[in-house]
Amino acid sequence: MGKLGLYFHTLKHMKSSQVFNRIGKKLGRKCALKAAVPNSYSDVYQLECPEDLDFDAAFLSRFSVSELMQNKVTFLHGSALFDWKSEWNVEGKTSLWNFNLHYFEYLFPLVKEWKDTEKEEYLDKTKEIIEAWIDSNPPGTQPAWAAYPVALRIVNWIGYYGYTSSALDESFKKKFLNSLHAQYVYLSNHLEKDILGNHYFEDLKSLVLAAVFFGDENVLSRALSDFKAECREEILSDGMHFELSPMYHKIILEGLLRVAIALKSAQKADKELDAYIQPMLDAAYSFESGLDRVPLFNDGGNNVAKSLDALVKVSNRYFELTPQFKNSFENSGYYIFETKNDNRKWKLIVDAGQPGPSYIPGHAHCDAMSFELFCDGKPVIVNCGTYAYQCKERGFFRSTAAHNTVMIDGAQQSQCWGEFRMSKRSSVSVLDLTENSITMEMKDQKGKKAKRLIRLENGELTIKDTSDHSVSSFIHLLSKAQADCVVSKNKPTVLKAPYAEDYGFKIDIITLKFMSEKSIDITINLNKLINAKEK
């Protein structure tokens, strides 16, 4: 009955179209765009290449050119020697790691090295890798032809062609373009309408770019219409992406920019799409400006999305947009408080939103009413992050105890299960908001309520949690010395917890767990906190 309950409370939130398309996939039915991609092409249109994105220094630094030249690949802090002509599914690596192998993002550091040094060996290595992939992965091979890797690979291959086409021999060029077109056809028949969200966004983004690239006006019309409809669904009116992850928000903004740039360069600019860029840019900037890393709310890490700097540069270069700071995001439920104390700049980000879109909470965590605190850009009080999707620790990283928040009667805020499932879930409402404080109320998956006041004022961070039930509050610190700076009448239990700024890498940090029958009051002196961290 417990398992049936999980399924019931998960499925009841899903769209009927998701369930229909999931069953259809299980039965082998295609999930196609309502416009057929021609089986052949006559020519290609060279898309504008946004170098600030493709050669973003923070992005390129994730790859070692010397390693790639020696057939060693590293993703998400995991490395493997790889024979490009072998089976493209490395044993002992996670599904996400193997997906990264098929994205082909590592082409760009090789292309950059070729451009900078004019040494043909780097271009030759890219050709070797691409030809090996084509020869080793016939259509339908998994995970090479899973829709999400296909969608990302199409975009990366189009970008690669933009930088290298003039230097490619005709034989390779023909083989490359034939494969690229076959992937375009395949993706158009294998859309992720059963998943939706960022996956479906990526599918449609790639079809739009490929349609422009191959000059398919009929396909472009349909794909663009669906893409715009998906933007209306996924981009909230405050500019935030509806899955409420600052990291995925940046990924979606990058995708939007690529489509808008391609359409503009092809004299097909779309005012509706262009209008989303400023609010999305404002949201990304407001969250991350001045910080050393992306804030860790819901699934996220510092080593996946392009840098904020790259997104700002591209927005300005192509659309003459400059980001504007906002401290309130009412639709997504995020609030930002900034203050200066003894010449230090403090930034507090509070999550007062829902877990995510009701029908796709796969990247949602139990982080309702949680917060992160930064000083001069460096994290001081942190949520624990994500680490990986396919791992034994997945449950912890999504749990209430992995976040600076409240638990009622020992129950998880929401029922997270599997890698990407959520059954019964919490909800949050904002009761009061001032320049330096927020008061919220959360109702957890069992219908029990707790109130939380967070105030950043006069050199102190104050947290007050109250409930008609027993409550536990968690504070995550980067050093044990900081624990003495957290003052409460409720003596905490000092624990260790894993912390992952990046996907694939974690360290142990200190967790303070406070417990009370009715209320918990916590006061943190900011000066003492940062001085303790620096010792």
FITOR-323535 format. One record per residue (C-alpha): x, y, z. Coordinates in nm, 2 decimals, m for minus. Example, Ala and Ser with C-alpha at 12.3 -4.5 7.8 and 13.67 -1.06 7.14 Angstrom:
! residues 2
1.23,m0.45,0.78;
1.37,m0.11,0.71;
END
This chain:
! residues 535
0.00,0.00,0.00;
0.29,0.23,0.07;
0.43,0.19,m0.28;
0.08,0.23,m0.43;
0.04,0.55,m0.23;
0.37,0.69,m0.37;
0.25,0.62,m0.72;
m0.09,0.76,m0.66;
0.03,1.09,m0.51;
0.29,1.12,m0.79;
0.07,1.04,m1.08;
m0.22,1.26,m0.97;
m0.01,1.57,m1.03;
0.11,1.47,m1.38;
m0.05,1.58,m1.70;
m0.26,1.32,m1.87;
m0.04,1.38,m2.18;
0.27,1.28,m1.99;
0.11,0.95,m1.88;
m0.02,0.89,m2.24;
0.32,0.96,m2.39;
0.50,0.75,m2.13;
0.28,0.45,m2.21;
0.32,0.51,m2.58;
0.70,0.51,m2.55;
0.68,0.18,m2.36;
0.48,0.04,m2.65;
0.73,0.16,m2.90;
0.52,0.44,m3.04;
0.69,0.76,m3.18;
0.64,1.09,m3.00;
0.68,1.32,m3.30;
0.67,1.69,m3.39;
0.36,1.76,m3.60;
0.58,1.84,m3.90;
0.79,1.58,m4.08;
1.16,1.65,m4.13;
1.26,1.58,m4.49;
1.48,1.27,m4.54;
1.74,1.47,m4.72;
1.89,1.82,m4.73;
2.05,2.03,m5.01;
2.25,2.29,m4.82;
2.30,2.43,m4.48;
2.28,2.78,m4.34;
2.57,2.89,m4.12;
2.44,3.00,m3.78;
2.59,3.28,m3.58;
2.84,3.14,m3.33;
2.82,3.31,m2.98;
3.19,3.27,m2.89;
3.13,3.41,m2.54;
2.92,3.10,m2.46;
3.11,2.84,m2.66;
3.45,2.96,m2.53;
3.34,3.07,m2.19;
3.66,3.04,m1.98;
3.48,2.89,m1.68;
3.33,2.63,m1.91;
3.65,2.55,m2.10;
3.84,2.50,m1.77;
3.64,2.19,m1.70;
3.82,2.01,m1.97;
4.19,1.94,m2.02;
4.31,1.96,m2.38;
4.62,1.76,m2.30;
4.40,1.48,m2.15;
4.17,1.48,m2.45;
4.46,1.45,m2.68;
4.57,1.14,m2.48;
4.21,1.00,m2.50;
4.13,1.07,m2.14;
3.79,1.23,m2.06;
3.68,1.40,m1.74;
3.32,1.49,m1.65;
3.18,1.59,m1.31;
3.51,1.51,m1.14;
3.52,1.16,m1.28;
3.79,1.05,m1.54;
3.84,0.76,m1.77;
4.07,0.66,m2.04;
3.85,0.60,m2.35;
3.90,0.43,m2.68;
3.68,0.64,m2.91;
3.62,0.34,m3.14;
3.49,0.13,m2.85;
3.14,0.10,m2.71;
3.03,0.45,m2.59;
2.90,0.34,m2.25;
3.17,0.33,m1.99;
3.12,0.07,m1.72;
3.14,0.19,m1.36;
3.02,0.54,m1.46;
2.68,0.69,m1.39;
2.42,0.75,m1.65;
2.48,1.12,m1.62;
2.85,1.07,m1.68;
2.78,0.86,m1.99;
2.53,1.12,m2.11;
2.80,1.38,m2.09;
3.02,1.16,m2.31;
2.76,1.20,m2.58;
2.70,1.58,m2.54;
3.03,1.66,m2.72;
3.09,1.97,m2.51;
3.46,1.88,m2.51;
3.49,1.96,m2.88;
3.51,2.33,m2.79;
3.83,2.33,m2.59;
3.99,2.14,m2.88;
3.85,2.39,m3.13;
3.97,2.68,m2.92;
4.32,2.53,m2.90;
4.32,2.48,m3.28;
4.21,2.84,m3.34;
4.47,2.98,m3.10;
4.77,2.77,m3.21;
4.68,2.69,m3.57;
4.80,2.34,m3.50;
4.61,2.08,m3.71;
4.65,1.81,m3.45;
4.37,1.96,m3.24;
4.13,1.97,m3.53;
4.23,1.62,m3.64;
4.14,1.50,m3.29;
3.79,1.64,m3.31;
3.75,1.47,m3.65;
3.88,1.14,m3.50;
3.63,1.16,m3.21;
3.33,1.25,m3.43;
3.40,0.98,m3.69;
3.44,0.72,m3.42;
3.11,0.82,m3.26;
2.93,0.79,m3.60;
3.08,0.45,m3.67;
3.02,0.31,m3.32;
2.67,0.44,m3.26;
2.41,0.35,m3.53;
2.07,0.51,m3.48;
1.89,0.38,m3.18;
2.20,0.28,m2.98;
2.17,0.37,m2.62;
2.26,0.60,m2.45;
2.39,0.77,m2.76;
2.05,0.81,m2.91;
1.85,0.90,m2.60;
1.66,1.21,m2.68;
1.83,1.45,m2.43;
2.19,1.37,m2.54;
2.08,1.39,m2.91;
1.93,1.74,m2.84;
2.24,1.87,m2.68;
2.47,1.71,m2.93;
2.29,1.86,m3.23;
2.35,2.21,m3.09;
2.71,2.14,m3.01;
2.78,1.99,m3.35;
2.61,2.29,m3.53;
2.84,2.52,m3.33;
3.14,2.30,m3.40;
3.06,2.32,m3.78;
3.04,2.70,m3.76;
3.40,2.73,m3.64;
3.55,2.46,m3.85;
3.36,2.41,m4.18;
3.61,2.61,m4.39;
3.89,2.37,m4.28;
3.70,2.04,m4.31;
3.77,1.81,m4.61;
3.46,1.73,m4.82;
3.46,1.36,m4.73;
3.44,1.43,m4.35;
3.20,1.72,m4.40;
2.96,1.49,m4.59;
2.97,1.22,m4.33;
2.93,1.47,m4.05;
2.63,1.65,m4.20;
2.46,1.33,m4.29;
2.49,1.21,m3.93;
2.38,1.55,m3.80;
2.07,1.54,m4.02;
1.99,1.19,m3.92;
2.00,1.30,m3.55;
1.77,1.59,m3.64;
1.52,1.35,m3.80;
1.55,1.11,m3.51;
1.49,1.38,m3.24;
1.18,1.51,m3.43;
1.03,1.16,m3.37;
1.14,1.11,m3.01;
1.04,1.42,m2.82;
1.03,1.39,m2.44;
0.67,1.48,m2.40;
0.64,1.23,m2.12;
0.90,1.43,m1.92;
0.84,1.79,m2.03;
1.01,2.07,m1.85;
1.38,2.14,m1.93;
1.41,1.82,m2.14;
1.12,1.91,m2.37;
1.26,2.27,m2.39;
1.60,2.13,m2.50;
1.43,1.91,m2.76;
1.24,2.20,m2.92;
1.54,2.44,m2.90;
1.75,2.19,m3.09;
1.48,2.14,m3.35;
1.45,2.51,m3.41;
1.83,2.55,m3.45;
1.85,2.25,m3.68;
1.56,2.37,m3.89;
1.73,2.70,m3.94;
2.06,2.52,m4.01;
1.91,2.29,m4.27;
1.67,2.55,m4.41;
1.35,2.36,m4.33;
1.09,2.63,m4.32;
0.79,2.40,m4.26;
0.96,2.23,m3.97;
1.09,2.57,m3.83;
0.74,2.71,m3.83;
0.60,2.42,m3.62;
0.90,2.38,m3.39;
0.92,2.75,m3.33;
0.55,2.76,m3.24;
0.59,2.48,m3.00;
0.91,2.63,m2.85;
0.73,2.96,m2.79;
0.44,2.78,m2.62;
0.69,2.60,m2.40;
0.86,2.93,m2.31;
0.52,3.06,m2.20;
0.48,2.76,m1.98;
0.83,2.74,m1.83;
0.94,3.11,m1.79;
0.75,3.26,m1.50;
0.65,3.63,m1.51;
0.92,3.72,m1.26;
1.18,3.58,m1.51;
1.26,3.26,m1.32;
1.25,2.92,m1.48;
0.96,2.72,m1.33;
1.17,2.43,m1.21;
1.32,2.68,m0.96;
1.68,2.57,m0.98;
1.92,2.86,m1.03;
2.15,2.63,m1.22;
1.88,2.50,m1.46;
1.76,2.86,m1.50;
2.10,2.95,m1.65;
2.09,2.65,m1.88;
1.74,2.76,m2.01;
1.86,3.12,m2.05;
2.15,3.00,m2.26;
1.91,2.80,m2.48;
1.69,3.10,m2.52;
1.98,3.31,m2.62;
2.10,3.06,m2.88;
1.76,3.05,m3.04;
1.71,3.42,m3.04;
2.06,3.48,m3.18;
2.01,3.22,m3.46;
1.67,3.37,m3.56;
1.81,3.72,m3.55;
2.11,3.62,m3.77;
1.87,3.46,m4.02;
1.65,3.77,m4.03;
1.37,3.59,m3.85;
1.39,3.77,m3.51;
1.10,3.69,m3.28;
0.99,3.97,m3.05;
0.81,3.74,m2.81;
1.13,3.53,m2.75;
1.35,3.84,m2.73;
1.12,3.98,m2.45;
1.21,3.69,m2.22;
1.58,3.76,m2.22;
1.58,4.07,m1.99;
1.37,3.92,m1.71;
1.56,3.59,m1.72;
1.89,3.78,m1.73;
1.78,3.99,m1.43;
1.69,3.67,m1.23;
2.03,3.50,m1.31;
2.22,3.82,m1.22;
2.02,3.88,m0.90;
2.09,3.53,m0.77;
2.46,3.50,m0.86;
2.61,3.85,m0.89;
2.90,3.89,m0.66;
2.90,3.52,m0.57;
3.17,3.26,m0.62;
2.92,2.99,m0.71;
2.56,2.93,m0.82;
2.32,2.92,m0.52;
2.22,2.56,m0.42;
1.85,2.54,m0.43;
1.69,2.23,m0.57;
1.92,2.04,m0.81;
2.23,2.23,m0.90;
2.60,2.26,m0.89;
2.87,2.49,m1.00;
3.02,2.29,m1.29;
2.73,2.24,m1.54;
2.58,2.57,m1.67;
2.77,2.84,m1.84;
2.90,3.12,m1.62;
2.69,3.43,m1.54;
2.96,3.64,m1.70;
2.92,3.47,m2.03;
2.54,3.50,m2.02;
2.57,3.87,m1.94;
2.83,3.93,m2.22;
2.62,3.76,m2.49;
2.30,3.94,m2.38;
2.48,4.27,m2.41;
2.66,4.19,m2.73;
2.36,4.07,m2.93;
2.07,4.25,m2.77;
2.23,4.55,m2.59;
2.08,4.43,m2.26;
2.23,4.50,m1.91;
2.11,4.30,m1.61;
1.92,4.47,m1.33;
1.93,4.36,m0.97;
1.60,4.26,m0.81;
1.55,4.14,m0.46;
1.20,3.99,m0.49;
1.07,3.71,m0.71;
0.71,3.66,m0.60;
0.62,3.40,m0.87;
0.91,3.17,m0.79;
0.92,3.25,m0.42;
1.28,3.37,m0.39;
1.38,3.67,m0.19;
1.72,3.83,m0.16;
1.85,4.04,0.12;
2.18,4.23,0.11;
2.35,4.43,0.38;
2.69,4.57,0.46;
2.86,4.51,0.80;
3.22,4.63,0.88;
3.29,4.67,0.51;
3.18,4.32,0.43;
2.89,4.26,0.19;
2.64,3.99,0.30;
2.39,3.83,0.07;
2.11,3.62,0.20;
1.89,3.42,m0.04;
1.56,3.27,0.09;
1.34,3.01,m0.07;
0.98,3.07,0.01;
0.84,2.90,m0.30;
0.68,2.57,m0.39;
0.89,2.25,m0.47;
0.85,2.32,m0.85;
0.59,2.27,m1.12;
0.34,2.02,m0.99;
0.37,1.78,m1.29;
0.75,1.78,m1.30;
0.92,1.81,m0.96;
1.20,1.58,m1.06;
1.47,1.84,m0.97;
1.29,1.95,m0.65;
1.44,1.92,m0.30;
1.29,1.95,0.05;
1.42,2.30,0.08;
1.11,2.50,0.16;
1.19,2.80,0.38;
1.56,2.73,0.34;
1.83,2.99,0.29;
2.20,3.04,0.19;
2.42,3.31,0.33;
2.73,3.46,0.15;
2.99,3.70,0.27;
3.19,3.90,0.00;
3.07,3.63,m0.25;
3.19,3.33,m0.05;
2.94,3.08,0.09;
2.91,3.08,0.47;
2.59,2.90,0.56;
2.51,2.65,0.28;
2.26,2.40,0.15;
2.43,2.07,0.08;
2.39,2.07,m0.30;
2.31,1.77,m0.53;
2.63,1.57,m0.60;
2.48,1.32,m0.84;
2.15,1.18,m0.98;
2.24,0.81,m0.98;
2.39,0.75,m0.64;
2.31,0.61,m0.30;
2.34,0.96,m0.15;
2.06,1.10,m0.38;
1.80,1.06,m0.11;
2.00,1.26,0.15;
2.08,1.55,m0.09;
1.71,1.59,m0.16;
1.61,1.56,0.20;
1.50,1.82,0.45;
1.82,1.76,0.66;
2.04,1.86,0.37;
1.90,2.22,0.38;
1.89,2.51,0.62;
1.53,2.46,0.70;
1.27,2.31,0.93;
1.13,1.96,0.98;
0.81,1.89,1.17;
0.77,1.58,1.39;
1.06,1.42,1.21;
0.88,1.39,0.87;
1.03,1.50,0.54;
0.88,1.82,0.40;
0.79,1.63,0.08;
0.80,1.26,m0.02;
1.10,1.24,m0.25;
1.15,0.89,m0.40;
1.34,0.73,m0.68;
1.59,0.96,m0.85;
1.34,1.22,m0.98;
1.00,1.14,m0.81;
0.80,1.34,m0.56;
0.47,1.22,m0.41;
0.30,1.42,m0.14;
0.46,1.76,m0.11;
0.50,2.08,0.09;
0.36,2.42,0.02;
0.48,2.77,0.14;
0.31,3.10,0.18;
0.47,3.44,0.26;
0.30,3.61,0.56;
0.52,3.92,0.59;
0.80,4.08,0.40;
1.01,4.38,0.50;
1.34,4.53,0.38;
1.54,4.31,0.61;
1.31,4.02,0.71;
1.06,3.76,0.58;
0.80,3.55,0.77;
0.68,3.23,0.60;
0.45,2.94,0.68;
0.51,2.59,0.55;
0.26,2.31,0.53;
0.44,1.98,0.50;
0.33,1.66,0.32;
0.13,1.55,0.63;
m0.05,1.88,0.65;
0.14,2.00,0.96;
0.24,2.37,0.97;
0.55,2.56,1.09;
0.63,2.93,1.07;
0.97,3.08,1.02;
1.10,3.43,1.06;
1.44,3.52,0.91;
1.59,3.86,0.97;
1.92,4.01,0.85;
1.98,4.33,1.05;
2.23,4.51,1.28;
2.51,4.26,1.21;
2.30,3.96,1.31;
2.11,3.68,1.13;
1.80,3.58,1.34;
1.59,3.27,1.28;
1.27,3.19,1.47;
1.08,2.87,1.40;
0.75,2.79,1.56;
0.49,2.51,1.53;
0.21,2.34,1.73;
0.43,2.02,1.68;
0.79,1.93,1.76;
1.03,2.10,1.52;
1.39,2.04,1.41;
1.60,2.31,1.25;
1.92,2.25,1.05;
2.21,2.49,1.00;
2.50,2.38,0.77;
2.84,2.54,0.83;
3.18,2.50,0.65;
3.39,2.48,0.96;
3.35,2.35,1.32;
3.47,2.68,1.46;
3.16,2.85,1.32;
2.93,2.64,1.55;
3.02,2.85,1.85;
2.89,3.16,1.67;
2.54,3.01,1.65;
2.35,3.10,1.97;
2.03,2.93,2.08;
1.86,2.83,2.41;
1.81,2.49,2.23;
2.15,2.31,2.25;
2.22,2.16,1.90;
2.34,1.82,1.81;
2.66,1.85,1.61;
2.66,1.62,1.30;
2.86,1.58,0.98;
2.70,1.60,0.64;
2.82,1.57,0.28;
2.84,1.90,0.09;
2.87,1.93,m0.29;
2.93,2.26,m0.46;
3.00,2.07,m0.78;
2.84,1.76,m0.93;
3.07,1.46,m0.86;
3.27,1.60,m0.57;
3.18,1.63,m0.21;
3.34,1.71,0.13;
3.21,1.67,0.49;
3.08,1.98,0.66;
2.92,2.06,1.00;
2.55,2.04,1.06;
2.38,2.18,1.37;
2.05,2.01,1.44;
1.82,2.20,1.69;
1.51,2.04,1.83;
1.22,2.17,2.04;
0.86,2.08,2.12;
0.73,2.42,2.01;
0.98,2.68,1.90;
1.35,2.74,1.82;
1.53,3.08,1.83;
1.87,3.11,1.67;
2.09,3.42,1.66;
2.41,3.44,1.46;
2.66,3.72,1.49;
2.79,3.79,1.14;
3.13,3.92,1.24;
3.20,3.62,1.47;
3.08,3.38,1.20;
3.31,3.51,0.93;
3.61,3.54,1.16;
3.56,3.18,1.27;
3.54,3.07,0.91;
3.86,3.25,0.82;
4.06,3.08,1.11;
END
